[in-house]
Amino acid sequence: MTERSAPARAVPAVARRDFIRLAGATAAGFLALGATPDRMRIVAWLTALPLDDELTRRGMIEGPASRLGGLIVGLRQRGWVEGVNFHLELRSSFGGPDRLKTAVQELLDLKPDVILTGSTIETAAVLAATKTIPIVFATANDPVGNGFVESLAHPGGNVTGFTNSTAEMGGKWLQLIREAVPDVARVGVLFNPATTPRGGRFFLESIEQEAAASGVSAVPVPVNAPAEIDEAFRRFFEPPRAAMVALVDSFLVVNRHAVVASAAKYRVPAIYPLHYFMDVGGLMSYGPTLEVRSADYVDLILRGTKAGDLPVQSPRKYELLINRTVARSLGLTIPFTLLARADEIRE
């Protein structure tokens, strides 16, 4: 446990220079690493985040600690140098269904060697558009249930990748928020049906089972637009004592500032599935430790391995983060038994 205090069409020029500096190698360097300069490969990345979002910008410059930076560093270690023997194309689907459709078509027109997707929604859109270009999803929930792969061990087709949560995580989130708020009587479940696996049901079933067993009320709270987030939390301001569980949802990640601000405004304790919410002042999160392993699969695919022959991988570790300062501002005293299990306590 440790303690410590508008959509664009392509990667901006400054970001491109950051990537090249991150790779940090010359033609001589990539030859020494054993890469073949037969032709320039194209690696495409489709993200649900706006390209000017701080998470996207951070990913361009932070090196191996971020998904994009980790991909570049990992590929370089395997002999692939951005701007030398492969070219990275980044597109954002942020802006609604029409923008998603346009972004997918832009990438297909480039005839990429592999497409990486950042969420379940993007994976579904790309897979619907191509059955031949290899696809690697960086994060996806329920890839079998969504019809992406035949099985985790043997995906088949042109897609593979990495999962970040199981359906049982819903019950775990409820258990943790109940430990933090022992007198809670009702728990809202926040999600956007359009961007959450199975319209929310993937996680809701285990939440409802846990709620029934523990005697609390689980209330689905669907939101379809950023303007609805404030009202969603306001509904849980009055007694009886309430808390909130935020589901894995690209919409919520994009709007994480509004989500966390509304939780603070109405003094509703909330647990989040990803550390991104902690970085903007969330109370607690429980989710997979960030492991950037996509470079392994991209390298194999660029060298001829079929995506469908590579097994889907699950997280190897989950982490619990707690912000004790936020807890105090909500009038909570986090039990020592919960603090002792935290992987990180923030002040």
VMD Tcl script that draws the C-alpha trace (Angstrom):
set ca {
  {0.00 0.00 0.00}
  {1.35 3.40 -0.91}
  {0.30 6.97 -0.19}
  {0.67 9.99 -2.47}
  {-0.67 13.18 -2.42}
  {-13.77 19.46 -30.43}
  {-13.01 16.09 -32.06}
  {-10.12 15.98 -34.48}
  {-9.57 13.84 -37.56}
  {-5.95 12.94 -37.00}
  {-3.09 13.24 -34.54}
  {-1.93 16.87 -34.33}
  {1.59 17.68 -35.52}
  {2.84 18.37 -32.00}
  {1.53 15.01 -30.83}
  {3.18 13.30 -33.78}
  {6.54 14.79 -32.77}
  {5.95 13.60 -29.21}
  {5.40 10.06 -30.47}
  {8.54 10.14 -32.57}
  {10.57 11.43 -29.63}
  {9.02 8.71 -27.49}
  {10.14 6.09 -29.96}
  {13.57 7.73 -29.98}
  {15.24 5.67 -32.65}
  {16.77 6.14 -36.08}
  {16.71 3.87 -39.12}
  {19.95 2.34 -37.93}
  {18.32 1.68 -34.59}
  {15.38 -0.24 -35.98}
  {17.64 -2.34 -38.21}
  {19.68 -3.23 -35.17}
  {16.47 -4.35 -33.47}
  {15.77 -6.74 -36.32}
  {12.81 -5.03 -38.01}
  {12.38 -5.42 -41.74}
  {12.06 -2.25 -43.83}
  {10.04 -3.96 -46.58}
  {7.18 -1.49 -46.38}
  {5.58 1.03 -44.06}
  {2.94 -0.67 -41.93}
  {-0.12 1.23 -40.70}
  {-1.32 0.77 -37.13}
  {-4.67 2.45 -36.49}
  {-6.17 3.36 -33.12}
  {-9.84 4.30 -32.57}
  {-10.65 5.96 -29.24}
  {-13.93 7.12 -27.72}
  {-12.17 10.07 -26.08}
  {-11.82 13.44 -27.80}
  {-8.29 13.90 -29.10}
  {-7.94 17.01 -26.93}
  {-9.00 15.15 -23.76}
  {-6.31 15.19 -21.10}
  {-6.18 11.37 -21.05}
  {-5.50 11.29 -24.78}
  {-2.88 14.03 -24.57}
  {-1.26 12.39 -21.56}
  {-1.11 9.10 -23.42}
  {0.86 10.76 -26.21}
  {3.68 11.92 -23.97}
  {3.86 9.80 -20.82}
  {5.60 6.80 -22.26}
  {4.99 3.28 -20.99}
  {2.65 4.43 -18.18}
  {-0.17 5.08 -20.68}
  {-1.90 2.97 -23.31}
  {-0.76 4.93 -26.35}
  {2.72 5.61 -25.04}
  {3.04 2.03 -23.87}
  {2.09 0.78 -27.32}
  {4.79 2.93 -28.96}
  {7.46 1.90 -26.46}
  {6.45 -1.75 -26.64}
  {6.55 -1.80 -30.42}
  {9.94 -0.12 -30.45}
  {11.28 -2.83 -28.16}
  {10.10 -5.33 -30.76}
  {11.71 -3.50 -33.69}
  {8.84 -1.27 -34.85}
  {9.68 2.44 -34.85}
  {6.99 5.04 -35.48}
  {7.79 7.05 -38.59}
  {10.40 4.55 -39.76}
  {8.74 1.22 -40.45}
  {5.22 1.83 -39.20}
  {2.87 4.77 -39.12}
  {0.32 5.40 -36.34}
  {-3.10 6.76 -37.29}
  {-5.31 7.93 -34.43}
  {-9.01 8.79 -34.76}
  {-11.68 9.76 -32.25}
  {-15.27 8.54 -32.38}
  {-16.37 11.26 -29.96}
  {-19.40 13.16 -31.25}
  {-22.14 10.59 -31.65}
  {-23.05 7.76 -34.06}
  {-22.32 9.75 -37.22}
  {-18.85 10.63 -36.01}
  {-18.19 7.00 -35.09}
  {-19.23 5.85 -38.55}
  {-17.05 8.51 -40.18}
  {-14.01 7.69 -38.02}
  {-14.29 3.98 -38.82}
  {-14.53 4.66 -42.54}
  {-11.52 7.00 -42.41}
  {-9.44 4.23 -40.89}
  {-10.67 1.58 -43.32}
  {-9.77 3.85 -46.24}
  {-6.16 3.82 -45.00}
  {-6.05 0.01 -45.40}
  {-4.32 -0.46 -42.03}
  {-2.48 -3.61 -41.07}
  {-4.21 -3.67 -37.68}
  {-6.82 -1.56 -35.87}
  {-6.82 -1.09 -32.10}
  {-10.08 -0.12 -30.44}
  {-10.50 1.56 -27.07}
  {-13.93 0.33 -25.97}
  {-16.72 -2.14 -26.62}
  {-18.70 0.31 -28.75}
  {-15.76 1.04 -31.05}
  {-14.97 -2.66 -31.38}
  {-18.52 -3.45 -32.44}
  {-18.48 -0.66 -35.03}
  {-15.17 -1.72 -36.58}
  {-16.04 -5.41 -36.57}
  {-19.31 -4.63 -38.33}
  {-17.35 -2.82 -41.04}
  {-14.59 -5.35 -41.72}
  {-14.12 -9.09 -41.38}
  {-10.61 -9.09 -42.79}
  {-8.52 -6.33 -41.16}
  {-7.11 -7.57 -37.82}
  {-8.67 -5.91 -34.76}
  {-7.22 -5.76 -31.25}
  {-9.50 -4.36 -28.55}
  {-7.51 -2.70 -25.77}
  {-10.44 -3.04 -23.39}
  {-13.76 -4.82 -23.85}
  {-16.33 -6.35 -21.57}
  {-18.07 -9.60 -22.42}
  {-16.43 -10.15 -25.84}
  {-18.13 -13.55 -26.16}
  {-21.58 -12.23 -25.24}
  {-21.13 -9.32 -27.61}
  {-20.34 -11.72 -30.43}
  {-16.80 -10.43 -30.97}
  {-15.15 -13.82 -30.45}
  {-16.18 -17.46 -30.42}
  {-14.40 -18.06 -27.11}
  {-11.69 -16.41 -25.04}
  {-9.23 -19.21 -25.74}
  {-9.99 -19.43 -29.46}
  {-11.41 -16.11 -30.71}
  {-11.57 -17.05 -34.40}
  {-12.26 -14.48 -37.09}
  {-10.23 -11.27 -37.27}
  {-10.39 -10.02 -33.68}
  {-8.76 -10.55 -30.28}
  {-7.70 -8.39 -27.37}
  {-8.04 -7.76 -23.67}
  {-10.96 -7.69 -21.24}
  {-11.07 -5.36 -18.25}
  {-14.00 -6.56 -16.12}
  {-16.17 -9.58 -15.47}
  {-19.90 -9.45 -14.77}
  {-19.24 -10.31 -11.11}
  {-17.45 -6.99 -10.68}
  {-20.84 -5.34 -10.16}
  {-21.38 -7.20 -6.91}
  {-17.83 -6.40 -5.80}
  {-18.37 -2.66 -6.32}
  {-21.52 -2.82 -4.23}
  {-19.73 -4.70 -1.44}
  {-16.96 -2.10 -1.32}
  {-19.21 0.96 -1.26}
  {-21.27 -0.68 1.50}
  {-18.10 -1.12 3.55}
  {-17.28 2.55 3.07}
  {-20.86 3.63 3.87}
  {-22.18 1.07 6.40}
  {-25.55 2.81 6.86}
  {-26.35 2.99 3.14}
  {-29.95 2.06 2.32}
  {-30.04 2.55 -1.45}
  {-27.43 2.49 -4.17}
  {-27.82 4.12 -7.56}
  {-26.18 2.46 -10.56}
  {-25.00 5.06 -13.06}
  {-24.56 4.23 -16.75}
  {-25.42 5.22 -20.30}
  {-27.37 2.37 -21.94}
  {-25.89 3.20 -25.33}
  {-22.25 2.83 -24.22}
  {-22.37 0.21 -21.46}
  {-22.13 -3.55 -22.14}
  {-25.58 -5.07 -22.73}
  {-27.20 -1.73 -21.98}
  {-26.05 -2.02 -18.36}
  {-27.36 -5.53 -17.70}
  {-23.87 -7.07 -17.90}
  {-23.08 -5.62 -14.45}
  {-26.58 -4.92 -13.11}
  {-27.45 -8.56 -12.57}
  {-24.65 -9.16 -10.06}
  {-25.35 -5.81 -8.38}
  {-29.02 -6.67 -7.93}
  {-28.14 -10.11 -6.55}
  {-25.72 -8.60 -4.03}
  {-28.24 -5.89 -3.12}
  {-30.95 -8.45 -2.44}
  {-28.60 -10.49 -0.25}
  {-27.46 -7.44 1.75}
  {-30.83 -5.75 2.18}
  {-30.16 -2.55 0.22}
  {-32.07 -1.17 -2.73}
  {-30.29 -1.06 -6.11}
  {-31.68 1.63 -8.40}
  {-30.64 1.77 -12.09}
  {-29.82 5.36 -13.08}
  {-29.52 5.56 -16.87}
  {-28.22 8.83 -18.33}
  {-28.18 9.61 -22.03}
  {-26.55 13.04 -22.14}
  {-24.07 15.06 -20.02}
  {-26.87 17.41 -18.93}
  {-28.57 14.50 -17.14}
  {-25.65 13.71 -14.83}
  {-26.38 16.43 -12.26}
  {-30.02 15.37 -11.91}
  {-28.97 11.74 -11.56}
  {-27.01 12.54 -8.40}
  {-29.56 15.06 -7.07}
  {-32.09 12.22 -6.80}
  {-29.86 10.62 -4.13}
  {-29.27 13.74 -2.04}
  {-32.22 13.32 0.34}
  {-32.59 10.52 2.92}
  {-32.49 7.57 3.16}
  {-28.72 7.30 2.98}
  {-27.56 6.68 -0.56}
  {-24.42 5.91 -2.56}
  {-23.61 5.42 -6.23}
  {-21.88 2.78 -8.35}
  {-20.58 3.95 -11.74}
  {-20.34 1.21 -14.35}
  {-17.61 0.65 -16.93}
  {-18.77 3.10 -19.59}
  {-16.87 5.21 -22.14}
  {-19.54 7.92 -21.80}
  {-18.83 8.25 -18.08}
  {-15.08 8.33 -18.68}
  {-15.47 11.16 -21.21}
  {-17.68 13.02 -18.71}
  {-15.74 12.02 -15.59}
  {-15.28 15.63 -14.41}
  {-19.05 16.21 -14.40}
  {-19.69 12.87 -12.71}
  {-17.24 13.47 -9.86}
  {-18.32 17.12 -9.48}
  {-21.97 16.11 -9.13}
  {-21.10 13.43 -6.57}
  {-19.30 16.09 -4.50}
  {-22.08 18.67 -4.99}
  {-24.77 16.38 -3.63}
  {-22.48 14.60 -1.17}
  {-23.16 11.17 -2.65}
  {-20.36 8.63 -1.98}
  {-19.51 6.85 -5.21}
  {-17.28 4.02 -6.35}
  {-15.82 4.00 -9.86}
  {-14.48 1.19 -12.06}
  {-11.34 2.98 -13.26}
  {-8.61 5.13 -11.72}
  {-9.36 7.94 -14.20}
  {-12.15 9.07 -11.85}
  {-9.74 9.18 -8.92}
  {-7.47 11.50 -10.86}
  {-10.25 14.13 -10.90}
  {-11.28 13.77 -7.24}
  {-13.28 10.56 -6.93}
  {-13.80 8.84 -3.58}
  {-12.76 5.30 -4.46}
  {-12.23 2.98 -7.41}
  {-11.79 -0.70 -7.94}
  {-10.67 -2.02 -11.28}
  {-7.90 -3.66 -13.27}
  {-4.35 -2.45 -12.90}
  {-3.27 -0.75 -16.12}
  {-1.15 -3.18 -18.09}
  {-0.24 -2.16 -21.62}
  {0.11 -5.51 -23.40}
  {-1.30 -4.60 -26.80}
  {2.21 -4.25 -28.30}
  {2.65 -8.02 -27.93}
  {-0.33 -8.75 -30.14}
  {0.27 -5.93 -32.62}
  {3.82 -7.17 -33.14}
  {2.66 -10.74 -33.76}
  {-0.03 -9.58 -36.18}
  {2.39 -7.37 -38.09}
  {4.64 -10.42 -38.46}
  {1.83 -12.58 -39.86}
  {-0.05 -14.16 -36.94}
  {-3.83 -14.22 -37.35}
  {-5.70 -12.19 -34.73}
  {-8.23 -14.99 -34.26}
  {-5.45 -17.38 -33.23}
  {-4.43 -15.20 -30.27}
  {-6.40 -15.84 -27.05}
  {-8.28 -13.00 -25.38}
  {-6.47 -12.06 -22.18}
  {-8.03 -11.02 -18.87}
  {-6.60 -8.67 -16.22}
  {-3.97 -10.21 -14.00}
  {-4.52 -7.85 -11.06}
  {-7.15 -5.50 -9.70}
  {-6.47 -2.50 -7.50}
  {-8.44 -0.63 -4.87}
  {-7.83 3.13 -4.59}
  {-9.27 5.33 -1.83}
  {-9.09 9.11 -1.38}
  {-9.22 9.77 2.35}
  {-9.53 13.55 1.91}
  {-12.64 13.12 -0.23}
  {-14.02 10.69 2.36}
  {-13.62 13.29 5.11}
  {-15.33 15.94 2.98}
  {-18.31 13.57 2.71}
  {-18.33 12.96 6.45}
  {-17.13 9.38 6.05}
  {-14.71 7.51 8.23}
  {-13.33 4.72 6.08}
  {-13.00 1.56 8.20}
  {-9.45 0.44 8.86}
  {-10.28 -2.99 7.50}
  {-11.03 -1.37 4.13}
  {-8.02 0.95 4.21}
  {-5.77 -2.02 4.95}
  {-6.85 -3.68 1.71}
  {-6.28 -0.58 -0.42}
  {-3.48 -0.66 -2.95}
  {-3.21 3.11 -2.79}
  {-4.52 5.75 -0.37}
  {-4.64 9.30 -1.62}
  {-4.79 12.39 0.53}
}
mol new
graphics top color blue
foreach p $ca { graphics top sphere $p radius 0.5 }
foreach p [lrange $ca 0 end-1] q [lrange $ca 1 end] { graphics top cylinder $p $q radius 0.2 }
display resetview
